[in-house]
C-alpha cells in the first residue's frame, strides 16, 4: 500500500474526493476539517494499492493538484484490514 497526502486547492477538493472515493483500489479516505497552510488548501489522505498508485497520481495531476497544491507519497510496510 501507498499512503497519499493531498493538499488540494479548495475549488478542486470535491473533484479530488470524488476521484479518490470512486476508485476501488483506494481505502481509508480522510478529509481534514482544518485547512493546510503553505500551500493553502484542503488536506485529503488515503491509502492506495501499489499497483494502482501511478494511475491515481496521474488522475490527480490531471486536476492540476500538483501545481496548485501538493501530492505526497509514503510507502506502507504493513496494513492490516479486510
MMTF fields as JSON, N, C-alpha, C and O atoms, coordinates in Angstrom:
{
  "mmtfVersion": "1.0.0",
  "mmtfProducer": "UNKNOWN",
  "numBonds": 327,
  "numAtoms": 328,
  "numGroups": 82,
  "numChains": 1,
  "numModels": 1,
  "chainsPerModel": [1],
  "groupsPerChain": [82],
  "chainIdList": ["A"],
  "bondAtomList": [4, 2, 8, 6, 12, 10, 16, 14, 20, 18, 24, 22, 28, 26, 32, 30, 36, 34, 40, 38, 44, 42, 48, 46, 52, 50, 56, 54, 60, 58, 64, 62, 68, 66, 72, 70, 76, 74, 80, 78, 84, 82, 88, 86, 92, 90, 96, 94, 100, 98, 104, 102, 108, 106, 112, 110, 116, 114, 120, 118, 124, 122, 128, 126, 132, 130, 136, 134, 140, 138, 144, 142, 148, 146, 152, 150, 156, 154, 160, 158, 164, 162, 168, 166, 172, 170, 176, 174, 180, 178, 184, 182, 188, 186, 192, 190, 196, 194, 200, 198, 204, 202, 208, 206, 212, 210, 216, 214, 220, 218, 224, 222, 228, 226, 232, 230, 236, 234, 240, 238, 244, 242, 248, 246, 252, 250, 256, 254, 260, 258, 264, 262, 268, 266, 272, 270, 276, 274, 280, 278, 284, 282, 288, 286, 292, 290, 296, 294, 300, 298, 304, 302, 308, 306, 312, 310, 316, 314, 320, 318, 324, 322],
  "bondOrderList": [1, 1, 1, 1, 1, 1, 1, 1, 1, 1, 1, 1, 1, 1, 1, 1, 1, 1, 1, 1, 1, 1, 1, 1, 1, 1, 1, 1, 1, 1, 1, 1, 1, 1, 1, 1, 1, 1, 1, 1, 1, 1, 1, 1, 1, 1, 1, 1, 1, 1, 1, 1, 1, 1, 1, 1, 1, 1, 1, 1, 1, 1, 1, 1, 1, 1, 1, 1, 1, 1, 1, 1, 1, 1, 1, 1, 1, 1, 1, 1, 1],
  "groupList": [{"groupName": "UNK", "atomNameList": ["N", "CA", "C", "O"], "elementList": ["N", "C", "C", "O"], "formalChargeList": [0, 0, 0, 0], "bondAtomList": [1, 0, 2, 1, 3, 2], "bondOrderList": [1, 1, 2], "singleLetterCode": "X", "chemCompType": "L-PEPTIDE LINKING"}],
  "groupTypeList": [0, 0, 0, 0, 0, 0, 0, 0, 0, 0, 0, 0, 0, 0, 0, 0, 0, 0, 0, 0, 0, 0, 0, 0, 0, 0, 0, 0, 0, 0, 0, 0, 0, 0, 0, 0, 0, 0, 0, 0, 0, 0, 0, 0, 0, 0, 0, 0, 0, 0, 0, 0, 0, 0, 0, 0, 0, 0, 0, 0, 0, 0, 0, 0, 0, 0, 0, 0, 0, 0, 0, 0, 0, 0, 0, 0, 0, 0, 0, 0, 0, 0],
  "groupIdList": [1, 2, 3, 4, 5, 6, 7, 8, 9, 10, 11, 12, 13, 14, 15, 16, 17, 18, 19, 20, 21, 22, 23, 24, 25, 26, 27, 28, 29, 30, 31, 32, 33, 34, 35, 36, 37, 38, 39, 40, 41, 42, 43, 44, 45, 46, 47, 48, 49, 50, 51, 52, 53, 54, 55, 56, 57, 58, 59, 60, 61, 62, 63, 64, 65, 66, 67, 68, 69, 70, 71, 72, 73, 74, 75, 76, 77, 78, 79, 80, 81, 82],
  "secStructList": [7, 3, 3, 3, 3, 3, 3, 3, 7, 4, 4, 4, 2, 2, 2, 2, 2, 2, 2, 2, 2, 6, 7, 6, 6, 3, 3, 3, 3, 3, 3, 7, 1, 1, 7, 5, 6, 6, 6, 6, 5, 3, 3, 3, 3, 3, 3, 3, 7, 4, 4, 4, 2, 2, 2, 2, 2, 2, 2, 2, 2, 2, 6, 6, 2, 2, 2, 2, 1, 3, 3, 3, 3, 3, 3, 7, 1, 7, 7, 7, 7, 7],
  "xCoordList": [0.835, 0.0, 0.881, 2.022, 0.316, 0.962, -0.004, -1.185, 0.523, -0.276, -0.092, 1.037, -1.196, -1.151, -1.642, -2.644, -0.933, -1.413, -1.513, -0.522, -2.72, -3.003, -3.43, -4.281, -2.849, -3.336, -3.942, -3.237, -5.259, -5.985, -6.482, -6.942, -6.398, -6.994, -8.485, -9.114, -9.059, -10.468, -11.413, -12.37, -11.164, -12.039, -11.956, -12.842, -10.9, -10.719, -10.825, -10.664, -11.091, -11.144, -12.273, -12.075, -13.445, -14.566, -14.27, -14.597, -13.655, -13.297, -12.259, -12.322, -11.307, -10.298, -10.954, -10.634, -11.87, -12.578, -13.386, -13.369, -14.084, -14.871, -13.971, -14.311, -12.829, -11.884, -11.393, -11.412, -10.958, -10.405, -11.47, -11.223, -12.651, -13.719, -14.3, -14.894, -14.132, -14.656, -13.685, -13.994, -12.526, -11.512, -11.496, -11.261, -11.742, -11.858, -10.59, -10.666, -9.437, -8.172, -7.751, -6.639, -8.633, -8.335, -9.212, -10.4, -8.595, -9.356, -8.857, -7.894, -9.529, -9.138, -9.064, -8.091, -10.077, -10.102, -10.516, -11.553, -9.692, -9.924, -9.788, -8.812, -10.768, -10.701, -10.69, -11.652, -9.607, -9.479, -10.312, -10.437, -10.875, -11.71, -10.877, -11.309, -9.691, -8.829, -8.048, -7.54, -7.948, -7.185, -5.683, -5.216, -4.949, -3.49, -2.992, -3.729, -1.74, -1.067, 0.244, 0.942, 0.559, 1.781, 1.875, 2.704, 1.135, 0.151, -1.201, -1.527, -1.972, -3.326, -4.181, -4.118, -4.977, -5.847, -6.498, -6.413, -7.141, -7.854, -6.963, -6.464, -6.766, -5.924, -6.785, -7.78, -6.392, -7.059, -5.992, -4.926, -6.286, -5.354, -6.084, -7.292, -5.329, -5.894, -4.776, -3.598, -5.174, -4.245, -4.662, -5.844, -3.675, -3.946, -3.064, -1.918, -3.609, -2.834, -1.656, -1.797, -0.499, 0.723, 0.542, 1.01, -0.133, -0.254, -1.116, -1.078, -1.889, -2.759, -2.295, -2.913, -1.235, -0.795, -0.449, -0.81, 0.234, 0.635, -0.579, -0.568, -1.612, -2.84, -3.539, -3.982, -3.637, -4.29, -3.522, -4.129, -2.216, -1.403, -1.575, -1.668, -1.618, -1.845, -3.203, -3.323, -4.221, -5.557, -5.561, -6.205, -4.846, -4.736, -3.981, -4.324, -2.966, -2.208, -3.07, -2.898, -3.995, -4.922, -5.78, -6.248, -5.983, -6.717, -5.8, -6.251, -4.534, -3.512, -3.267, -2.848, -3.529, -3.301, -1.823, -1.504, -0.937, 0.496, 1.016, 2.082, 0.298, 0.707, 0.145, 0.819, -1.095, -1.77, -1.755, -2.094, -1.368, -1.319, -0.119, 0.983, -0.32, 0.778, 0.246, -0.89, 1.102, 0.824, 2.057, 3.155, 1.881, 2.993, 2.674, 1.526, 3.708, 3.559, 4.433, 5.534, 3.915, 4.684, 4.368, 3.203, 5.415, 5.218, 4.74, 5.242, 3.772, 3.271, 3.819, 3.534, 4.599, 5.187, 4.14, 4.146, 3.25, 2.247, 0.905, 0.817, -0.134, -1.501, -2.386, -2.39, -3.122, -3.974, -5.427, -5.879, -6.144, -7.544, -8.158, -7.461, -9.449, -10.156, -10.352, -10.929],
  "yCoordList": [-1.181, 0.0, 1.245, 1.232, 2.301, 3.604, 4.597, 4.644, 5.387, 6.418, 7.705, 8.115, 8.348, 9.62, 10.725, 10.563, 11.847, 13.059, 14.108, 14.48, 14.569, 15.515, 16.836, 16.858, 17.931, 19.258, 19.809, 20.163, 19.871, 20.3, 21.729, 22.092, 22.546, 23.869, 23.714, 22.777, 24.605, 24.451, 24.229, 23.465, 24.872, 24.737, 23.349, 22.966, 22.596, 21.276, 20.134, 18.97, 20.453, 19.429, 18.436, 17.236, 18.897, 17.969, 17.028, 15.843, 17.538, 16.686, 15.653, 14.501, 16.053, 15.107, 14.038, 12.855, 14.456, 13.484, 12.509, 11.305, 13.01, 12.136, 11.122, 9.943, 11.584, 10.696, 9.608, 8.424, 10.01, 9.048, 8.085, 6.883, 8.604, 7.736, 6.83, 5.797, 7.208, 6.407, 5.375, 4.692, 5.25, 4.299, 3.092, 3.235, 1.912, 0.695, 0.337, -0.284, 0.716, 0.333, 1.298, 1.2, 2.222, 3.206, 2.941, 2.643, 3.057, 2.92, 3.962, 4.685, 4.019, 4.929, 6.377, 7.074, 6.826, 8.201, 9.133, 8.938, 10.146, 11.092, 12.508, 12.826, 13.353, 14.774, 15.555, 15.509, 16.266, 17.005, 18.287, 18.94, 18.631, 19.828, 21.106, 22.114, 21.063, 22.243, 22.367, 21.369, 23.565, 23.748, 23.695, 23.91, 23.409, 23.427, 24.842, 25.691, 25.065, 26.325, 25.988, 25.044, 26.769, 26.579, 25.192, 24.421, 24.814, 25.624, 25.614, 24.681, 26.665, 26.717, 25.715, 25.622, 24.969, 24.003, 23.047, 23.199, 22.074, 21.031, 19.793, 19.337, 19.255, 18.069, 16.819, 16.656, 15.946, 14.665, 13.585, 13.696, 12.544, 11.424, 10.141, 10.013, 9.198, 7.902, 6.894, 7.246, 5.629, 4.548, 3.935, 3.696, 3.688, 3.149, 1.923, 1.876, 0.944, -0.245, 0.177, 1.016, -0.418, -0.041, -0.12, 0.748, -1.157, -1.364, -0.313, -0.193, 0.446, 1.463, 2.88, 3.844, 3.024, 4.339, 5.282, 6.458, 4.786, 5.672, 6.209, 7.349, 5.397, 5.833, 6.911, 7.923, 6.695, 7.665, 8.98, 10.05, 8.916, 10.136, 10.874, 12.102, 10.145, 10.76, 11.459, 12.562, 10.814, 11.418, 12.691, 13.675, 12.676, 13.886, 14.985, 16.163, 14.597, 15.579, 16.179, 17.344, 15.392, 15.925, 17.056, 17.922, 17.044, 18.123, 19.302, 20.274, 19.224, 20.239, 20.39, 21.451, 19.332, 19.365, 19.643, 20.389, 19.058, 19.207, 20.618, 20.981, 21.411, 22.791, 23.76, 24.704, 23.518, 24.445, 23.969, 24.734, 22.727, 22.147, 21.235, 21.613, 20.035, 19.071, 17.65, 17.417, 16.712, 15.282, 14.65, 14.752, 14.001, 13.329, 11.843, 11.456, 11.012, 9.563, 9.011, 9.499, 7.983, 7.288, 5.805, 5.41, 4.985, 3.544, 3.014, 3.406, 2.126, 1.461, 0.049, -0.727, -0.288, -1.627, -2.684, -3.778, -2.354, -3.314, -2.621, -1.526, -3.265, -2.759, -3.938, -4.946, -3.827, -4.92, -4.472, -3.621, -5.054, -4.698, -5.676, -6.213, -5.916, -6.742, -5.949, -6.459],
  "zCoordList": [0.0, 0.0, 0.0, 0.461, -0.525, -0.518, 0.115, -0.228, 1.045, 1.687, 0.91, 0.642, 0.544, -0.158, 0.764, 1.461, 0.764, 1.419, 0.327, -0.301, 0.12, -0.948, -0.326, 0.563, -0.784, -0.442, -1.725, -2.67, -1.729, -2.92, -2.745, -1.662, -3.794, -3.712, -3.398, -3.889, -2.597, -2.216, -3.396, -3.279, -4.507, -5.674, -6.312, -7.075, -6.005, -6.616, -5.608, -5.974, -4.354, -3.308, -3.53, -3.337, -3.926, -4.16, -5.317, -5.248, -6.376, -7.523, -7.103, -7.532, -6.27, -5.793, -4.914, -5.029, -4.041, -3.192, -4.041, -3.785, -5.033, -5.923, -6.614, -6.709, -7.092, -7.767, -6.811, -7.149, -5.625, -4.672, -4.158, -4.059, -3.829, -3.314, -4.403, -4.097, -5.648, -6.751, -7.292, -8.269, -6.682, -7.132, -6.205, -5.005, -6.746, -5.936, -5.168, -4.108, -5.683, -5.042, -3.932, -3.414, -3.569, -2.521, -1.306, -1.428, -0.123, 1.127, 2.126, 1.87, 3.255, 4.344, 3.884, 4.173, 3.175, 2.678, 3.813, 4.448, 4.055, 5.143, 4.595, 3.916, 4.893, 4.542, 5.849, 6.615, 6.098, 7.349, 7.318, 6.282, 8.47, 8.576, 8.532, 7.974, 9.117, 9.152, 7.843, 7.333, 7.301, 6.06, 6.312, 7.43, 5.268, 5.358, 5.069, 4.568, 5.396, 5.092, 4.388, 4.759, 3.382, 2.579, 1.989, 2.472, 1.031, 0.332, 1.048, 1.782, 0.819, 1.352, 0.603, -0.623, 1.345, 0.683, 1.647, 2.866, 1.081, 1.815, 1.865, 0.836, 3.065, 3.227, 3.093, 3.8, 2.183, 1.956, 2.053, 1.448, 2.815, 2.932, 2.553, 2.751, 2.006, 1.655, 1.463, 1.4, 1.371, 1.064, -0.268, -0.517, -1.114, -2.445, -2.676, -2.229, -3.372, -3.726, -4.605, -5.495, -4.338, -5.072, -6.579, -7.316, -7.027, -8.469, -9.158, -10.382, -8.396, -8.983, -8.658, -9.109, -7.897, -7.431, -8.584, -8.546, -9.593, -10.691, -11.45, -11.914, -11.573, -12.252, -11.427, -11.97, -10.124, -9.238, -9.236, -9.295, -9.172, -9.187, -10.512, -10.534, -11.593, -12.903, -12.944, -13.477, -12.382, -12.34, -11.497, -11.861, -10.374, -9.542, -10.288, -10.184, -11.028, -11.81, -12.915, -13.272, -13.458, -14.467, -13.889, -14.627, -12.57, -11.896, -11.545, -10.938, -11.916, -11.605, -10.107, -9.646, -9.354, -7.904, -7.613, -6.687, -8.388, -8.129, -8.405, -7.907, -9.177, -9.441, -8.409, -7.998, -7.995, -7.093, -5.645, -4.741, -5.415, -4.076, -3.982, -4.376, -3.463, -3.406, -3.292, -2.879, -3.67, -3.549, -2.922, -3.468, -1.781, -1.108, -1.0, -0.779, -1.16, -1.086, 0.018, 0.275, 0.662, 1.699, 1.59, 1.536, 1.556, 1.477, 2.832, 3.886, 2.772, 3.98, 3.976, 3.064, 4.979, 5.057, 5.402, 4.839, 6.321, 6.757, 6.908, 7.463, 6.41, 6.579, 6.937, 6.231, 8.006, 8.459, 8.366, 9.132, 7.424, 7.209, 6.234, 5.373, 6.354, 5.379, 4.099, 3.139]
}
